[in-house]
Amino acid sequence: MTVEKGKQVTDFTLPANNGESVSLSEYKGKNVVLYFYPKDMTPGCTTEACDFRDHHESFADLDAVILGVSPDPVESHEKFIDKHDLPFLLLADENHEVAEQFGVWKLKKNFGKEYYGIERSTFIIDKEGNLSEEYRKVKVDGHVEAALEYIRENLQ
């Protein structure tokens, strides 16, 4: 794991749903809410994405950008955004390199089967590019509000 609270986050570049490659360093000077989620169109991931959508303006008012990351391809992200009217970028980490950088690519168990996948997590990166806060093993209910409150209280 290469991310550590209080330390600079290593830059990365991933393809985004807008057809461009997006780098973390492009957002220097803004707070970044980088959230990792397992899969487009699944119930928990849809609830989380819609919560971020519904609070998007509040984050923007705090000079914060929301970026979602999953191993799904860009085409899947485009459908997810269109279906739920998401106003922020989704990044395709198909080789899970960035997920591994953040330590969220984990061995999971579901119905007795083991597989690797994303552990739902959110990272708040400050305007200088340092990791300010991390939420691992996120439970969806109330999470977006907690992240918003953290930024309001600590990064303004």
N, C-alpha and C positions, 0 to 999 in steps of 0.2 A: 504494500500500500504506500503510495507516495504523497497522499494529502495529509496535512497535519494542521490542526487549528492554529491560527496565528501566523502561518507560513504562506509564502507565495504558492499559488496553484500553477502547476506546469501547464503551459499553453497546449491546446489541442485544436484540431480542425476536423469537422465532420460534415457530411452532406446534410442539407436541410430540405424541408418540404417546399421551400420557395425556389428550388433548383440551383441554389448557390451552396458553396462550401462556407461554413461559418466557423470562425475561430473565437475562442474565449477572449483573446487579447483585443478583439474589436470592441469589447464592452468596457474597457478600462475607463474609469470616470463614472461608471454606473454600478449600482449594486446588482448582482446577478443571483437569481434563484434558479439553481440547476437541479432539476428533479429527475431522478431515474425511476422508471416504471417498467413492469414486466412486459406488457403486451397491449397493443392497440385493440380497442373494441371490447375488452373484457370488463366485467362489471365494476371491479374496484378501480381499475385504471380510468374508466370513463367517469366515475364519480369524482376522482381526484382531478382529472383534467377539467371537468366542468366547474369544480370549486375554484380552480385557478382562473378559469375564464370569468367566473362571476365576480372575482376579486381583482381582475386585471387592472382596472382603473385605479384602485387603491394602491396597488404595487407601483404603477406608473407615477402616481402622485408622490411616491417616496423615492423616485428616480431608480426604480428597480425593474429589471428585465427578467422575464420568465423564459427559461429554455427547458423543454422536456427532452429526455433521452431514453430510447429503448433500442433493442436489437432489431426491431422491425425495419423493413426497407422503406425508402422514401415514398413509394407508391401507397403503401399501407398508411403512412402518416397523412398523406393527402386526403385519403378517404375518411380517416378519423377526424381530421380538421373540418372537412366539408360537412360531415354528418352532425358534428357538435358545435360548429361555428367557433372554433378556437382561435383567439386573436394573437397567439404567440407561436414561435417556431418550435417544431419538433425535429430533433436531430437523429439520424440513423447511425447507430453504433453496431453495425452488423457483425463486425469482428470482435466486439466487446472489449476493444482496447481501452477506451475511456472508462468503461465500467470497471475494468481491472485496475486502472490507475486510481480510481476512487474506492477500490475495495468492495464493490457491490456485486461482482460476479461471483455467485456462491453456489455451492452444492445444496440443492433443495430436495425435499421429500414431499410427495403428494400421492395419496392413495397407495402407499407402499412402493412407489417408483422413485428412483433417484435421478436427478438431472441437474444440469447447470442452468442458471437463469439469474435475472436481476432481483436483488433484494431491494424492495421499495425504499428509497432514501432521497433526502433533499440536502443540498449544500448551499449555504449562503456565502457568497464571495463579495468582499467589500470593493469599494471603488478603486483601491490600489491593487486589486487582484489577489488579496490574501483570503484564506479560508477563515471566515468569521464564526460560523456555526454549522453544525452538522446534525442531521436527524437520520438515524439509521433504524431499520425495521419499523418503518412508519405504519401507523394505523391511520386510515384515511380520515375518519371522522375528527374534525377539529384541527387537522394538521395545517391546512392552508392558513387558517386564522392565526395559529401559533407562529408560523413563519412570518406572516405580515406584522404581527405584534413585535416579534423580535427585531425586525428591521426598523419599525417605528421607534422602539425604545433604545436601540443600540447603534444605529447607523445613520442617524440624522444630525 
